[in-house]
Amino acid sequence: MTPADTRGGTGGYSSGPRQLYPAVCFPARETEVPFLPRTDKPVYCRDCFQAMRGQQQPRYSDY
């Protein structure tokens, strides 16, 4: 018996609707995110997050 069998699930994520929370993307754009936003950290919408991530240098570039 696998651990997924003992939990009664398939081991994947729930196929039910995802809870979304309203947020303001860091460049001041309204969006919804799948987590409860904190006030001490910036929130990025999917597009801004991917754009920001593409601009960062990989952490292993110092090798």
Buried (B, 14 or more C-beta within 10 A) or exposed (E): EEEEEEEEEEEEEEEEEEEEEEBEBBEEEEBEBEEEBEEEEEBBBEEBBEEEEEEEEEEEEEE
